[in-house]
Each structure stands twice: as structure tokens, then as C-alpha cells.
Amino acid sequence: MTALLVSHRLHALRGAALRAEAQRAGGEALEIIVLPADVAARLPDEECRRVDIAFFSGDVYPEYSRQFFSAVRKAPRLQWLHVFNAGIDHPIYNEMLERGVRLTTSSGSTAEPIAQTAIAGMLWLARNFRHWMAAQRRHAWEPLRGAQAQRDLSGQTALIVGLGHIGAEIARLARALRMKVSGIRRSGPQTDDRVDALYRPGQLDELLPHCDWLIVACPLTPETRGLINAERLALLPRGAHLVNIARGEIVDEPALIEALRGGHLAGAYLDVFQKEPLPADSPLWDMANVLVTPHNSSSAAGNDERVFDMFIDNLERWRRGEALRNEVKLRP
């Protein structure tokens, strides 16, 4: 019998579906082990020792995360961990991989809402919504005319750093706006690339002077930490914009603030920050040319369904001994 660890909320909502899927797929029965509903409680050691698979669903984070990972650390039989998120920069994931636990993510499940939010942030900046919103608060009729009119977004160049599921979806939407889209990815061209031109990471510096919008969509790794530093921000043309929906640590935040204050950058949409929650005294909160969202660009009612479908698909693959989708390998 295979034992699956899930949250009490997931069990209440999906327990019957999990059992039905296990029965439909055949093979050995599925035992469901449920985390306690009390966040201060811990799963008994004897139950931890029976766990073969663990599903870190979105309802676990952040309130029950400590409880969940305490259980998987005490699960010597654990063979596979599936997580609701796409980013795996937290040390616990490398710890699992080093133990020999297979790790799969839900990469792609939130690509559409994140990309839509990134494009919305871009439009807010490009169409100068901050002007109209400020006028609305004053009950003032202040149309933009003449020299105040916004530059056409069509024909502007967007450089997307990272062309995973999210970056590719941003590229698709940006091209629908008739922008020129370039992308940076470590791997070579793919059949479904949605960019006008593809480059390697080593070409970043030569591309920055020619882009109007720098969109950060890459994972946080030792290579990308601090990637967008003061020197690279200075390479952007004056009046460029930055969008970051990846990880705050990829961008040098003090350097970004200075570039915005000095007018070198015209604006930024930021969903992620070096320290989260963003401290109340951060100047980013009050900058008129900055749109701040609380690491929430992925928010969408359909996310849980997409993650669950990914897990079920991988559960079937795991039981058949097939390759798992979105499996992460231990970095050398």
C-alpha cells in the first residue's frame, strides 16, 4: 500500500477524488495520511514513517509549512514530493533532493495569471494610468494631450530574461500587443518559441541598451542572484521600464531605487522584493512611477485545480514507472 501525505484541507476537499483516482488507476491501494488541523500539532512519528509520497499543496503555505516539512523530514520512506509552487530556491528542496527524494513542481500552473498581471503592470505604466487615477481621486477632469500623450506600445522592445512557462506566456501576450519580443534562455531554440529573437545569458549586456522593457521571469539560482545590478540598470536606455515577477533577489533593489529616483528608469512594476513583506519604510511604496503588488501576481481561482490535475497526472505516471512532469534534478 502506498501512503500519501496531504493537508487536512486538501483531504476534506479532494480525499474522495484521490481515492477514486487510485481505484481507477488500479495497482496497490492508496492510504491517505492527513496533517493535523491544529497548526501547533505534529504528525505522530509512526505515521511519518509510513509516508511514501507527499503533496505540498497551496493551502499548506505559509501557515502549515513548518508542520508539513517537519513531517517529511521524519519520513524515511519518502520517495517523491510534489509541490504547488514553481520556484525551488528554498533550502528544504535541495535537502530533499540530497536525500534521494524525487521532487516535482507545478511549474506552468500559474503561468497565465502571472503573465496577465505582468502585462497589466506594463499597461498601467505605458498608458500612464497613475495620472488618471490621481485625477480621479481629486474629481478632476484632466485628459492627456499633446506632449503628455503616451508613447505607442506597439513597436517597443521587450527583453524577457527567462523563457519558462511564465516568460513564454508573457512573450505571447506582448507580441499580441505588437511589441518586438526578445528572450534569454540557457537552452537553445524550441519548436514553440514565442519570441522574435532568442539569445543566451552571456548576451544580456549587449541587449540591454536596445530594450524598452526589461522583464525578469527567470528562477533564482546562484547565477541569477544579483543579475540585474547597478551596472546593468545603467546599460538600459534612459526612459526604460523594469518588470519583476520572478524573485526580488535577482534585482539589486537599492540600485533600482536610485535608477528610479534619478529618472534613468521611467518606472517599474514589482511583485517581488529582496525582503518580504516589503518593509513599510521602503521608498518603493511611495514612488509615483512604481506599481507594487505583494508577491501575489499568481492569484487566480483556478490555480488549485491546475495544481491538483498536475499532481494526479504525475501520480499516474509514478505508479506506472514513467517519467514525471516537471521533475527537478539535483544540481552538481
C-alpha positions as CSV (number, residue, x, y, z in Angstrom):
1,M,0.0,0.0,0.0
2,T,1.2,3.5,-0.9
3,A,0.9,6.2,1.7
4,L,0.3,9.8,0.6
5,L,0.7,12.8,3.0
6,V,-1.7,15.7,2.4
7,S,-3.1,18.6,4.3
8,H,-6.4,18.4,6.3
9,R,-7.9,20.9,3.9
10,L,-6.9,19.1,0.8
11,H,-8.2,15.8,2.3
12,A,-11.6,17.4,3.0
13,L,-11.9,18.8,-0.5
14,R,-10.2,16.1,-2.5
15,G,-9.8,13.0,-0.4
16,A,-12.6,11.2,-2.2
17,A,-11.2,12.2,-5.6
18,L,-7.8,10.9,-4.7
19,R,-9.2,7.5,-3.6
20,A,-11.3,7.3,-6.7
21,E,-8.3,8.1,-8.9
22,A,-6.3,5.4,-7.1
23,Q,-9.0,2.9,-7.6
24,R,-9.4,3.8,-11.3
25,A,-5.7,3.6,-12.0
26,G,-5.5,0.1,-10.4
27,G,-2.4,-1.1,-8.7
28,E,-1.9,-1.1,-5.0
29,A,-4.3,0.8,-2.7
30,L,-3.7,4.4,-1.7
31,E,-3.5,5.2,2.0
32,I,-4.0,8.9,2.8
33,I,-2.2,10.3,5.8
34,V,-3.6,13.7,6.9
35,L,-1.7,16.5,8.7
36,P,-3.4,17.7,11.9
37,A,-5.7,20.7,11.5
38,D,-4.1,22.2,14.6
39,V,-1.1,24.2,13.3
40,A,0.8,23.6,16.5
41,A,0.3,19.8,16.4
42,R,2.8,17.5,14.8
43,L,2.1,14.3,12.9
44,P,2.9,11.3,15.1
45,D,6.3,9.7,14.3
46,E,4.7,6.3,13.5
47,E,2.6,7.9,10.8
48,C,5.6,9.8,9.4
49,R,7.4,6.6,9.0
50,R,4.7,5.2,6.7
51,V,4.7,8.1,4.2
52,D,5.8,7.3,0.6
53,I,4.6,10.4,-1.2
54,A,3.9,13.9,0.0
55,F,1.8,16.6,-1.7
56,F,2.7,20.2,-0.6
57,S,-0.5,21.9,-1.8
58,G,-1.1,25.6,-1.8
59,D,-3.3,25.6,1.3
60,V,-0.3,24.5,3.3
61,Y,1.7,27.7,2.7
62,P,2.6,29.5,4.8
63,E,0.6,28.6,7.9
64,Y,1.2,24.9,7.9
65,S,4.6,24.8,6.1
66,R,6.7,24.2,9.2
67,Q,4.3,21.4,10.3
68,F,4.4,19.8,6.8
69,F,8.2,19.8,6.4
70,S,8.7,18.6,9.9
71,A,6.7,15.5,8.9
72,V,8.6,14.9,5.6
73,R,11.9,15.2,7.4
74,K,10.8,12.4,9.7
75,A,9.6,10.2,6.8
76,P,12.4,7.8,6.0
77,R,10.3,6.0,3.3
78,L,9.5,9.2,1.4
79,Q,10.2,8.7,-2.3
80,W,8.5,11.6,-4.0
81,L,7.5,15.1,-3.1
82,H,5.2,17.2,-5.3
83,V,4.9,21.0,-4.6
84,F,2.3,23.5,-5.6
85,N,4.9,26.2,-6.5
86,A,7.3,26.5,-9.4
87,G,10.3,28.1,-7.6
88,I,12.5,25.8,-5.6
89,D,15.1,28.2,-4.2
90,H,14.2,27.3,-0.6
91,P,16.9,25.1,1.1
92,I,14.3,22.4,2.0
93,Y,14.0,21.3,-1.6
94,N,17.7,20.8,-2.0
95,E,17.7,18.9,1.3
96,M,15.1,16.5,-0.1
97,L,17.0,16.0,-3.4
98,E,20.2,15.2,-1.4
99,R,18.2,12.6,0.4
100,G,17.3,11.0,-2.9
101,V,13.7,12.1,-2.8
102,R,12.2,12.8,-6.2
103,L,10.9,16.4,-6.5
104,T,8.3,17.7,-8.9
105,T,6.9,21.2,-9.2
106,S,3.7,22.7,-10.5
107,S,5.6,24.9,-13.0
108,G,3.2,26.2,-15.5
109,S,0.1,26.1,-13.3
110,T,0.2,29.9,-12.6
111,A,1.8,31.0,-15.9
112,E,-1.3,32.6,-17.3
113,P,-2.4,34.7,-14.3
114,I,1.2,35.8,-13.7
115,A,1.7,36.7,-17.3
116,Q,-1.6,38.6,-17.4
117,T,-0.6,40.5,-14.2
118,A,2.8,41.4,-15.7
119,I,1.2,42.7,-18.8
120,A,-1.4,44.6,-16.7
121,G,1.5,46.2,-14.8
122,M,3.2,47.1,-18.1
123,L,-0.1,48.7,-19.4
124,W,-0.5,50.6,-16.2
125,L,2.9,52.2,-16.7
126,A,2.8,52.5,-20.5
127,R,-0.7,54.1,-20.6
128,N,0.0,56.4,-17.6
129,F,-2.9,55.2,-15.5
130,R,-1.3,56.8,-12.5
131,H,-2.1,60.2,-14.0
132,W,-5.8,59.3,-14.5
133,M,-6.1,57.6,-11.1
134,A,-4.7,60.7,-9.3
135,A,-7.1,62.9,-11.2
136,Q,-10.0,60.6,-10.3
137,R,-9.1,60.9,-6.6
138,R,-9.3,64.7,-6.9
139,H,-12.5,64.5,-9.0
140,A,-10.5,66.3,-11.7
141,W,-11.1,66.1,-15.5
142,E,-7.5,66.1,-16.8
143,P,-7.1,64.4,-20.2
144,L,-3.6,63.7,-21.5
145,R,-2.9,65.7,-24.7
146,G,-0.1,66.8,-26.9
147,A,3.3,66.3,-25.4
148,Q,1.7,64.5,-22.4
149,A,0.4,61.7,-24.7
150,Q,1.9,58.3,-24.1
151,R,4.3,56.7,-26.5
152,D,2.8,53.8,-28.5
153,L,3.5,50.4,-27.0
154,S,3.4,48.9,-30.5
155,G,6.9,48.6,-31.8
156,Q,8.6,48.9,-28.4
157,T,11.1,46.1,-27.5
158,A,10.6,43.8,-24.5
159,L,13.5,41.7,-23.3
160,I,12.3,38.7,-21.3
161,V,15.0,37.2,-19.1
162,G,13.8,33.6,-18.6
163,L,11.6,31.8,-21.1
164,G,10.0,29.1,-18.9
165,H,6.2,28.8,-18.8
166,I,5.7,32.3,-17.4
167,G,8.2,34.0,-19.7
168,A,6.8,32.3,-22.8
169,E,3.2,33.4,-21.9
170,I,4.4,37.0,-21.3
171,A,6.1,36.8,-24.7
172,R,2.9,35.6,-26.4
173,L,0.8,38.4,-24.9
174,A,3.5,41.1,-25.6
175,R,3.5,40.0,-29.2
176,A,-0.3,40.3,-29.3
177,L,0.3,44.0,-28.4
178,R,2.6,44.2,-31.4
179,M,5.8,44.6,-29.4
180,K,9.1,43.3,-30.5
181,V,10.0,40.5,-28.1
182,S,13.4,39.1,-27.4
183,G,14.1,36.3,-24.9
184,I,17.0,35.0,-23.0
185,R,17.2,31.3,-22.1
186,R,20.1,28.9,-21.3
187,S,18.8,26.2,-23.6
188,G,18.6,26.6,-27.3
189,P,15.6,27.2,-29.6
190,Q,12.4,25.2,-29.1
191,T,9.6,24.5,-31.6
192,D,7.1,26.5,-29.7
193,D,9.2,29.6,-29.0
194,R,7.1,32.8,-28.9
195,V,9.8,35.4,-29.3
196,D,11.1,37.3,-32.3
197,A,14.7,36.6,-31.3
198,L,16.3,34.2,-28.8
199,Y,19.7,34.8,-27.0
200,R,21.9,33.2,-24.4
201,P,22.5,34.6,-20.9
202,G,26.0,35.8,-21.9
203,Q,24.5,38.2,-24.4
204,L,22.5,40.1,-21.8
205,D,24.8,43.2,-21.6
206,E,24.7,43.7,-25.4
207,L,20.9,43.5,-25.4
208,L,20.1,45.9,-22.6
209,P,20.9,49.2,-24.4
210,H,18.2,48.3,-27.0
211,C,15.2,47.3,-24.8
212,D,12.4,49.5,-23.6
213,W,11.0,46.9,-21.2
214,L,13.2,44.6,-19.2
215,I,11.0,41.7,-17.8
216,V,12.6,39.4,-15.2
217,A,11.0,35.9,-15.3
218,C,13.9,33.6,-14.5
219,P,14.3,31.4,-11.5
220,L,16.6,32.4,-8.6
221,T,19.8,30.5,-8.8
222,P,23.4,31.2,-7.9
223,E,23.9,32.5,-11.4
224,T,20.8,34.9,-11.4
225,R,21.2,36.2,-7.8
226,G,22.0,39.9,-8.3
227,L,21.9,39.5,-12.1
228,I,20.3,42.9,-12.6
229,N,22.8,45.1,-10.8
230,A,23.6,48.9,-11.0
231,E,25.9,48.4,-14.0
232,R,23.2,46.6,-16.0
233,L,20.5,49.0,-15.0
234,A,22.8,51.8,-16.3
235,L,23.0,49.9,-19.6
236,L,19.3,50.3,-20.2
237,P,18.3,53.3,-22.3
238,R,17.0,56.3,-20.3
239,G,13.2,56.0,-20.0
240,A,13.2,52.2,-20.0
241,H,10.9,50.2,-17.6
242,L,11.5,47.1,-15.5
243,V,9.0,44.4,-14.6
244,N,10.0,41.8,-12.0
245,I,7.6,38.8,-11.3
246,A,10.4,36.3,-10.6
247,R,12.4,36.8,-7.3
248,G,13.4,40.0,-5.6
249,E,17.0,38.8,-5.1
250,I,17.6,38.8,-8.8
251,V,17.5,42.7,-8.9
252,D,19.7,44.9,-6.9
253,E,17.0,46.8,-5.0
254,P,19.0,49.8,-3.8
255,A,20.4,50.3,-7.3
256,L,16.9,50.0,-8.7
257,I,15.6,52.7,-6.3
258,E,18.4,55.0,-7.3
259,A,17.7,54.5,-11.1
260,L,14.0,55.3,-10.5
261,R,14.7,58.3,-8.3
262,G,17.2,59.7,-10.8
263,G,14.9,59.3,-13.7
264,H,17.1,56.9,-15.6
265,L,14.2,54.4,-15.4
266,A,10.8,55.7,-16.2
267,G,9.0,53.2,-14.0
268,A,8.8,49.7,-12.6
269,Y,6.2,47.0,-11.8
270,L,7.4,44.9,-8.9
271,D,5.7,41.9,-7.5
272,V,8.7,40.5,-5.6
273,F,11.3,42.1,-3.3
274,Q,14.6,41.3,-1.6
275,K,12.8,41.3,1.8
276,E,9.2,40.2,2.0
277,P,6.9,41.6,3.2
278,L,8.3,44.8,1.7
279,P,9.2,46.9,4.8
280,A,6.8,49.8,5.5
281,D,9.7,52.3,5.2
282,S,10.8,51.2,1.7
283,P,10.7,54.2,-0.7
284,L,9.2,51.9,-3.3
285,W,5.8,52.2,-1.7
286,D,5.6,56.0,-2.3
287,M,7.2,56.3,-5.8
288,A,4.6,57.6,-8.3
289,N,6.3,55.6,-11.1
290,V,6.3,52.3,-9.3
291,L,3.5,49.7,-9.0
292,V,3.8,47.4,-6.0
293,T,1.9,44.1,-5.5
294,P,2.6,41.7,-2.6
295,H,4.1,38.7,-4.3
296,N,0.6,38.0,-5.5
297,S,0.7,38.1,-9.3
298,S,-0.2,34.5,-9.5
299,S,-3.5,34.9,-7.6
300,A,-6.3,33.1,-9.5
301,A,-9.2,30.9,-8.5
302,G,-8.2,28.2,-10.9
303,N,-4.7,27.6,-9.6
304,D,-5.6,24.9,-7.1
305,E,-7.5,22.9,-9.8
306,R,-4.5,23.1,-12.2
307,V,-2.0,22.0,-9.5
308,F,-4.2,19.1,-8.5
309,D,-4.5,18.0,-12.1
310,M,-0.7,18.1,-12.4
311,F,-0.3,16.0,-9.3
312,I,-2.9,13.4,-10.4
313,D,-1.2,13.2,-13.8
314,N,2.2,12.6,-12.1
315,L,0.7,10.2,-9.6
316,E,-0.5,8.0,-12.6
317,R,3.0,8.3,-14.1
318,W,4.7,7.4,-10.8
319,R,2.6,4.3,-10.4
320,R,3.3,3.2,-14.0
321,G,7.0,3.9,-13.6
322,E,7.0,6.6,-16.2
323,A,8.9,9.9,-16.3
324,L,7.4,12.6,-14.1
325,R,6.5,16.0,-15.4
326,N,8.4,19.0,-14.0
327,E,10.9,16.8,-12.2
328,V,13.8,18.7,-10.6
329,K,17.3,17.2,-10.7
330,L,20.0,17.8,-8.1
331,R,22.4,20.4,-9.3
332,P,26.0,19.3,-9.4
